[in-house]
Amino acid sequence: SGRFGEHQAGVSVGGPVIKDRTFFFGLISPGVHREGPNANNSSTITIPTPDGLAALSHVPLAPGQTAENRQAILSTLSFLPEVYSSVRQYEQIIPLNVNGAVIPMGRTRIPVATPADALGAQGRVDHQLDPSDSVTYRYQYARFDAPFALSFPFTNNRFGSQFASSEEDTFSGHNLSHTRIFSPRLLNEFRFAYTSA
């Protein structure tokens, strides 16, 4: 933990295309967020320790239980060895009695990183058809990518990135308007907009 990087850049350009008639403006702004693994980015879990997982394979069977039942449970927990490599320490070791055998359970938090990339862009073109008519086109684009989404409502961040959801959001918008001046007291503006997300 402790590593953190936030980079925001941007460039804009604008000017005439046709003198006194057509003008353009463009802006692009990428952003990069990098953060080292941090336990505060995840929730507390209680899992069998490596010794506890090994002991589960030798737990005596209770009445009505079969070796297949035990194997089904061990298969469900087969992802734990990948999680153990991310466990820095256990906050507490809790003994759990399973059919007379003591299984050590550890309470911990898995440190996870939260990288994210963003990109925003805007563009605009203004064109004067004649002294009474003008047309404007605007474009907006935004993209956000987070391989590990902390805020996504269905993400499971308790096991690090093991079952976490990623987040990819894209937005684009097109706006077209036509302005017509009929007289010093009468003006009409027509607007059309299309967005996608």
Buried (B, 14 or more C-beta within 10 A) or exposed (E): EEEEEEEEEEEEEEEEEEEEEEBBBBBBBBBBBBBEBBBEBBEEBBBBBBEBBEBBEEBEEEEEEEEEEBEEBBEEBEEBEEBBEBBEEBEEEEEBEBEEEEBBBBEBBBBBBBEBBBBBBBBBBBBBEEEEEBBBBBBBBBBBBBBBBBEBEEBEBBBBBBEBBEBEEEEBBEBBBBBBBEEEEEEEEEEEEEEEE
